[in-house]
Amino acid sequence: MTERSASALFRDRDTLAIGPSSLHWDGQVLIVRINEVDTPSLRNIRGEVRITPHSIGASDFALDSAAQHRWRPIAPCSRVEVKLQRPGISWSGEGYFDSNFGKVPLENSFSGWHWSRARLPDGAAVLYDIRERPASGADAGEEAGAQRSLALRFREDGSAERFAPPPTSALTSTRWRIARDSRSEAGSPASIVSTLEDTPFYARSLVSGKLLGQQVESFHESLDLDRFRRRWVQWLLHFRTPRVGR
């Protein structure tokens, strides 16, 4: 999460390099080479992540009513191998790879969202619950915090189909008081298994619930863009995402 100048960027058809780290697609595997310094501990993070998609998704989806932000689940079902030399960590298992892109900053269009991805026996399920900001010029209270929901089931072959999102299930908030919600079928309320990341505006958690008749554990994130906009949070970002020339 280091911000770098334009001179640190290299890109061609198969490679994206930013400073000393890069992503390279060899036709079958996305190879992520990491060479960074952690903040604020200043530890070196060095190693490789290999993402092997079971299939490549061809569709992208609008996240807002104006279609200024789009989300593409590139590889909703993947094999992931992690080998870090510093620190010495290795891991392999099922994973996920996606991309978000847009025309304006996220905080201009959204006040926040909850997202989750669950592994299913024959693929994966992804849920998005998005709170849009009211359109410019809207009357006070009009469409305040308009809600958009997206529920998709992905098959191993990359095909996707929408399904009706199950009921909302409130979760406990984080230590930074970030609200968390998920969805789970009636009679099986969702619950927090563990909190993996807890920051002033973002939380990542492991959540248990029931989707499409299956008891699942989901990777879940909650993003509070109202909190992100606050001046004290922006000040903290200088320490979390330092800027360097290259």
Secondary structure, 3 states (H helix, E strand, C coil): CCEECHHHEEECCCEEEECCEEEEECCCCEEEEEEEECCCCCCEEEEEEEEEECCCCCCCEECCCCCCEEEEEEEEEEEEEEEEEECCEEEEEEEEEEEEEECCCHHHHEEEEEEEEEEECCEEEEEEEEEECCCCCCCCCCCCCCEEEEEEEEECCCCEEECCCCCEEEECCCCCCCCEEEECCCCCCCEEEEEEEECCCEEEEEEEEEECCEEEEEEEEEEEHHHHHCHHHHHHHHHHCCEECC
